[in-house]
Amino acid sequence: MSTTTFDPFRQLDRLLTEGLRGASAASAVMPMDLFRSGESFFAQFDLPGVDPGSIDIDVEDRTLTVRAERPAGGRDDAQWLSRERATGTVARQLSLGRGLALDRIEADYRDGVLSLRIPVAEEAKPRKISVSHAGSPTSIGSRSESTDTRASSATMSEDDADGRRSA
């Protein structure tokens, strides 16, 4: 007769280790690369074995959600000896910042990789603002007659705070 000793700490450690391993495996179901190139951001998700028709991409309140389904392979009457490939529905969410053109996102699925192109919105792109100027500067010492006339007409048309004209 053999005796097995139950060690609750060992059991708890085993459960936590397996649980953490499972959590990291679950987050690795849809690995992603994210980068910027030029005027767009690109997100690439690894989705091997996914039916392209099952891919669903939503944007709601600056949150982009990608969902896809990987069907279970094999036959219904199979007795599995090892089943390590993830099956079922997978999802991943991205929080998108301001300044992106959410209505112009493009998606392409090829060779097991879902690629998204998220363009930068036109209003968020840097712009050069030109400064206009009226003619060339005049020196203080030589004032032309037209400048004196403009100055006196501007003084005559000014109103003070009570609405009376000042001379």
Steps between C-alpha positions, in 0.01 A plus 500: 500500500643841400429825675473832312559814697285799408696824505261798460787745433636286218150469350446876525838566338418258217160664438649849494782397268262331258260794521770752421632288217146484360457878527820568306400244239161668464655842441735348242208367298495823296851650509525846348761735355419873500706766323480833319625559150448835329147630550350169625512258790511128425380212717578141399333209678606136467185299428611172340226252419223759531214504252520847335120523506500476880719808551303788653649847555307767692584852610293644781591808701871484403526130584586269212397136553617211282317167533562181305407136526736209460295184445589177676679265266469126486205270494209481739571138591872561571661411830750776560844400626628856503314820416724807530376720216258767621150489355192712544448874493790734570479875555739790546430867577703813432437845646541750219618854563360820357611620160435176310267464201282222644267507198788414263647189668599232247529127577667217308534132594776307326710195594354485852574865578233768541644841410327827589599842367375784718568836333572821689210747464562803279437741787765324711777528240759774554453806281715790393327835545621780276518857624380770262641851506396821327784641295847584612571678829556873494758679707384720789686808380331529160121488519309521177193717453272201451611363839416832669154505336424143615607584854279809522193327351541213746503747791187676381294184464572363847217507756563531868325281759186725507453481125617860441746568227840620601691748289 
